[in-house]
Structure formats: C-alpha cells, structure tokens
Amino acid sequence: MSTELVSAAVVFVLLSGSAAGSFLIRRVLPEQHRSRETTELMQITISLLATFAAIVLGLLTASVKQNYDKAAHDWGAYGFELAALDRCLSNYGPQADAARTALHRYVAAAIATNWPAEPNPAGLNYPDTSGMARIDATPVLTGLMEAIGNAILSLTPSPGPQAERAATCRSRFGVVRDTRLGLLGDEERGLFNPFYQILLLWLMIIFACFGLVAPPNGVAVLTVVLCAFSLSSVIFLILDLGQPFGGLFGISSTSMRAVLATMLTPAQ
C-alpha cells in the first residue's frame, strides 16, 4: 500500500473519529448546551473554518498541480536536450564515442532511478540505482554527468568544421547540465507541511462541530462519512501529485525510453 493511500486513510479515520466522538459527547451534554443560540454559533464557526479550509485546500491543490506540470514539461525538454547532445556527438565522429557511451549510461541510470518500479533498461553497463533512494542516487548520476563532460572536454578537434562541432557539443552539454540542475530543484519542491497540518486540524474541528450540531441518525452519519471520504480522496490526490514519478498520476517514462532507444539505434 502506497504512503499516499495510507495518509488518505489516516485522514479519513481522523475526520470520521472527530465526528463520532462529538456524536457521543452530544448525547451527554446538558440541554442548555444544545440551545438554539449555541447551535447557531457553531454553524457560524463551521462556515468560517470551512471557508479558510477551502482556501488552503485550493492553494495546496493548485501548488502541487503546478509543480507536477512543470516537472512533466521539464523532463520532456530534458529528453529533447539529451537527444540533441547525442546527435551532436554522433556528428562529431568516432572520437566522441566515449562521450556518447557515457551519455547512454547516464540516461539508462536516470530511467532506473526515477522509475524504479519499471523494468530497468537492458543492454547497457551502468550503475544500478533502482534500489537506492533518490537522494542516494543523485551523486551517482552526478558522477556520470561529470564523465560525459570530461569526455567532451577531452576532444581534440582539428581546425575547421570539426572544431565548430566540438564547440556546439560543449554548448549543448552546458544546456543539459543546467537543465538537470533545474530538475533537481523541481524534486525539492514538496507539500508545505505546516499548511497541510493546519488544514487537517481545521477539518477535524469542523467534523467535531458536525457531531455536536446534528443528531446521530443514519442520514447524518452517512453524510459525515461521505464527506470524510471525499476530503480524504482530495488529500490523496494532493499527496499523489506531489510525487511526480510515482502513484496513479506519475510522469511516464515513455519519452525517456524513446530517447534512449533513439540513441542506441545505429545511424543509417
């Protein structure tokens, strides 16, 4: 069971438990605590907290969706830049074969790192990072990227067109390196925990007020359960989108695998 699903289940239990506890408390409350004025006050409190909760929930959803879309876009652009660098090295000639091999190994390792639940790329000798945490695999990928840069810098082109191709390849490598740094920055953006915790506290208070306001009949209990389920599913969506490479909405590896397949296809 995924961490996101467990977290959503915990939210469901907490919200339902808050309402259930207040249903029990309502039964033993003296009559003066269930007066019309008290009920109206709690309804105003519910409306106020529900407004704040809706705002925070909307901000969290918009934030994780924006980060998810940016990560998906950046990885698509990254694949394009990797393919362009490989073409440049291929056009340079056989002297760039070492750099191309290092590039192929890097792309395969990146696929194994970001999509560990999928089959690893076959036919290449590269460090197996599939069992590593992403933070532990980063230095390995950084080493592979440095190997590509060193291989490109070691090229000794002859004056003329070959020198221009070498300069172009070095420029493209700089773009690839900078794009990778941007991707690492995307991975560091996560759910803002204080907002999430405050939101959960507000929702628990709201559900506790539900139990104090409504009588514990079948319709009220069903309404509370359905509401708790709906909110926990939204929490699941937020947490799932916050993990771009996992879960139901994970970014597909298809584009990166297509880039690697193109790199490994012999030129006609």
C-alpha positions in Angstrom: 0.0 0.0 0.0 1.4 3.4 -1.0 2.3 6.1 1.5 -0.2 8.4 -0.1 -3.0 5.9 0.3 -2.1 5.3 3.9 -2.1 9.1 4.6 -5.5 9.5 3.0 -6.9 6.6 5.1 -5.5 8.2 8.2 -7.2 11.5 7.3 -10.5 9.6 6.8 -10.2 7.9 10.2 -9.3 11.2 11.9 -12.2 13.1 10.4 -14.7 10.3 11.0 -13.4 9.8 14.5 -13.8 13.5 15.3 -17.4 13.4 14.2 -18.1 10.1 16.1 -16.6 11.4 19.3 -18.7 14.6 19.1 -21.8 12.4 18.4 -21.1 10.6 21.7 -20.4 13.9 23.6 -23.7 15.3 22.3 -25.7 12.6 24.0 -24.4 13.5 27.4 -24.4 17.3 27.0 -26.9 19.1 29.3 -29.8 20.7 27.4 -28.6 24.3 28.0 -25.5 23.4 25.9 -27.7 22.4 22.9 -29.8 25.6 22.8 -30.6 27.4 19.5 -28.1 30.1 20.2 -25.3 27.6 20.8 -26.2 25.7 17.6 -26.2 28.9 15.5 -22.8 29.9 17.0 -21.3 26.5 16.0 -22.8 26.8 12.5 -21.1 30.2 12.1 -17.9 28.6 13.3 -18.2 25.8 10.8 -18.9 28.3 8.0 -15.8 30.3 8.9 -13.4 27.4 9.2 -14.9 25.8 6.1 -14.1 29.0 4.1 -10.5 29.0 5.4 -10.1 25.3 4.8 -11.4 25.6 1.2 -8.9 28.4 0.5 -5.9 26.4 1.9 -7.1 23.2 0.1 -7.3 25.1 -3.2 -3.9 26.6 -2.7 -2.3 23.2 -1.9 -4.0 21.6 -4.9 -3.0 24.4 -7.3 0.6 24.3 -6.0 1.1 20.6 -6.4 -0.6 20.6 -9.8 1.7 23.4 -10.9 4.8 21.6 -9.7 3.6 18.4 -11.4 3.0 20.1 -14.7 6.4 21.9 -14.5 8.2 18.6 -13.8 6.4 16.9 -16.7 7.3 19.7 -19.0 10.9 19.9 -17.8 11.5 16.2 -18.3 10.1 16.4 -21.8 12.5 19.2 -22.6 15.3 17.4 -20.9 14.8 14.4 -23.1 15.0 16.6 -26.1 18.3 18.2 -25.0 19.8 14.8 -24.3 18.8 13.6 -27.7 20.3 16.7 -29.3 23.6 16.2 -27.4 23.8 12.6 -28.6 23.2 13.7 -32.2 25.9 16.3 -31.9 28.4 13.8 -30.6 27.4 11.4 -33.4 28.0 14.0 -36.0 31.4 14.8 -34.5 32.7 11.3 -35.3 34.2 8.2 -33.7 36.4 10.3 -31.4 33.2 11.2 -29.5 32.2 7.5 -28.9 33.4 7.6 -25.3 31.3 10.6 -24.6 28.3 9.0 -26.3 28.7 5.8 -24.3 28.8 7.8 -21.1 25.7 9.7 -22.1 23.8 6.4 -22.9 24.9 5.0 -19.5 23.6 8.2 -17.8 20.2 8.1 -19.5 19.8 4.4 -18.6 20.7 5.1 -15.0 18.3 8.1 -14.8 15.5 5.9 -16.0 16.3 3.3 -13.4 16.4 5.9 -10.7 13.2 7.8 -11.5 11.1 4.8 -12.4 12.4 2.0 -10.0 9.1 0.1 -10.3 9.5 -0.4 -14.0 12.0 -2.7 -15.8 15.5 -1.3 -16.0 16.9 -0.5 -19.4 18.7 -3.5 -20.8 21.9 -3.9 -23.0 23.9 -1.2 -21.2 26.5 -1.3 -18.4 25.5 1.4 -15.9 25.3 1.7 -12.1 22.2 0.1 -10.8 20.4 2.8 -8.8 17.0 1.1 -8.8 17.4 0.1 -5.2 18.6 3.4 -4.0 16.7 6.3 -2.6 16.6 9.3 -4.9 18.9 11.3 -2.7 21.4 8.5 -2.6 21.3 8.0 -6.4 21.9 11.7 -7.1 25.7 11.5 -6.5 25.9 8.5 -8.8 24.1 10.4 -11.6 26.3 13.4 -11.0 29.4 11.3 -11.5 28.0 10.0 -14.8 27.2 13.6 -15.9 30.8 14.6 -15.0 32.1 11.7 -17.0 30.2 13.0 -20.0 31.6 16.5 -19.6 35.2 15.2 -19.2 34.9 13.1 -22.3 33.6 16.1 -24.3 36.3 18.4 -22.9 39.0 15.8 -23.9 38.0 16.0 -27.6 40.8 17.4 -29.7 39.2 18.6 -32.9 41.2 19.7 -35.9 40.6 23.2 -37.1 37.6 23.8 -39.3 34.2 22.1 -39.2 35.2 19.6 -36.6 36.2 22.4 -34.2 32.8 24.0 -34.7 31.1 20.7 -33.9 33.1 20.3 -30.8 32.1 23.8 -29.6 28.5 23.0 -30.4 28.6 19.8 -28.4 30.2 21.6 -25.4 27.5 24.2 -25.6 24.8 21.6 -25.7 26.3 19.8 -22.7 26.2 23.0 -20.8 22.4 23.2 -21.5 21.9 19.6 -20.4 23.8 20.2 -17.2 21.8 23.3 -16.4 18.5 21.6 -17.2 19.4 18.8 -14.9 20.1 21.2 -12.1 16.6 22.7 -12.7 15.1 19.2 -12.5 16.8 18.6 -9.1 15.2 21.9 -8.0 11.8 20.6 -9.1 12.3 17.4 -7.0 12.9 19.5 -3.9 9.6 21.2 -4.1 7.1 19.3 -1.8 4.0 19.7 0.1 4.2 22.6 2.5 3.7 20.5 5.7 2.6 23.3 8.1 -0.3 24.2 5.7 -1.2 20.6 5.5 -1.2 20.1 9.2 -3.2 23.2 9.9 -5.7 22.2 7.3 -6.1 18.8 8.9 -6.7 20.4 12.3 -9.4 22.7 10.9 -11.1 19.8 9.2 -11.1 17.8 12.4 -12.7 20.8 14.3 -15.3 21.2 11.6 -16.2 17.5 11.8 -16.4 17.6 15.5 -18.8 20.5 15.2 -20.9 18.4 12.8 -21.4 15.8 15.6 -22.4 18.5 18.1 -24.9 20.2 15.8 -26.6 17.2 14.1 -28.4 14.3 15.8 -26.7 10.9 15.3 -29.2 9.5 12.9 -28.5 7.4 9.9 -28.7 10.2 7.4 -26.3 12.4 9.4 -23.8 9.6 9.9 -23.9 8.7 6.2 -23.4 12.4 5.2 -20.4 12.7 7.5 -18.8 9.5 6.2 -19.3 10.5 2.6 -17.8 14.0 3.3 -14.8 12.5 5.1 -14.3 10.1 2.2 -14.4 13.0 -0.3 -12.0 15.1 1.6 -9.6 12.2 2.2 -9.7 11.5 -1.6 -8.6 15.1 -2.3 -5.8 14.7 0.2 -4.7 11.5 -1.6 -4.8 13.5 -4.9 -2.6 16.2 -3.5 -0.1 13.8 -2.0 0.0 11.7 -5.2 0.6 14.7 -7.4 3.3 15.7 -5.0 5.3 12.6 -6.1 5.7 13.2 -9.9 7.4 9.8 -10.5 5.1 7.5 -8.5 1.4 6.8 -7.8 -1.5 6.9 -10.1 -0.5 10.2 -11.8 3.2 9.6 -12.1 5.1 11.0 -15.1 5.5 8.3 -17.7 9.0 7.0 -18.6 7.9 6.5 -22.3 9.6 9.7 -23.6 12.9 9.0 -21.8 12.9 5.4 -23.0 12.2 6.6 -26.5 15.2 8.9 -26.3 17.4 6.1 -25.2 16.2 3.8 -27.9 16.9 6.6 -30.5 20.4 7.0 -29.1 21.1 3.3 -29.4 19.7 3.0 -32.9 22.6 2.8 -35.4 22.7 5.7 -37.9 21.5 4.8 -41.4 
